[in-house]
Amino acid sequence: PRLLEAQRGHRELQQLQQQQQQQQPPAKAKETKVVVNEDYLRNLPHASPLHIERLGLAQQHAEHDGLDLEALFVDLAQDARQQAWRDDGLLPPLPLGSEGPRYSFARRRPLTGQEELLCQGLPVWRLSFQGLSDEQTSHLAAGAMPVPAVGAVLCAALAVVDL
């Protein structure tokens, strides 16, 4: 009988705690307003709030850590927790399936598709982009493999092959 009483008392206590939790309003998430310098948004008029937030977080991080803003590139498609920026002049790598714009703080605008191809080592001055929109060129850049990486794979293959 004592064991049954203890179990019943435990169940009643659990029910009471559940009722109290349901009656309490959920705790509000702490909202932090990210501020972005207006100069950086001038050439990004159709930016989504998410892109603006990611741009602001990268700017905030760069200023806090003393990074070089003129060499900062931000991948606006990636979450800020994925370290979607670099300040060494190199582009952050695109995750598989991502085609988001990459923002240059030096140019204060997203990179064009031709600029992204150029950053990957492709000789854009030799290519004809006639009939391609910038969006299509950016799509090509997202799917392209950097020329130095292709060269390294070819060198490794030639080193292994017995000719």
Steps between C-alpha positions, in 0.01 A plus 500: 500500500783745577657436160168566327457823696851613406437425131166681508661798672779503242247495211298781659818706544592448134151601385513812715839597355373448146197721569723774638728484195202528265367804686831688486556707186798385296820688563566755228810447295753770549490713186814673395481762232784479252592833347661520157676806365274659235794525255506121481129479416490767228577250219290225656149648472311170476676328789287281718497563877696177539775626266514831685528318831782278371681801358463682832627203700806471277567872531456484877733200526762668279496823701512313831794280396688773312467333160572687178162619371644582156596135447182356654275278289170363635296213360146622560352155436674341798401523861728724707577207732673330207768773491374625163762773461871539435725801537806371317375602155382148416139404449329284761431154357148432383328205664353241263185626332550859610488781249467798725654835427844578635538854625820701472549768765769666286262544204196545727292269281452132415750350258391451141508156343805591292685620812426170674632306199811719498556428870495130415781547250304494176621737225176700462664736249518206257141383551189629327209567732274621222142393564564413866350702781698572815278254686586225252869586523480484880335159468793387283745633757325312780538173311853560374806342655791736568776471239779439757303208645454346155872546434591329827275202421650465152855518640417234759345276233805536271735427788319175579449372145776282362554617141 
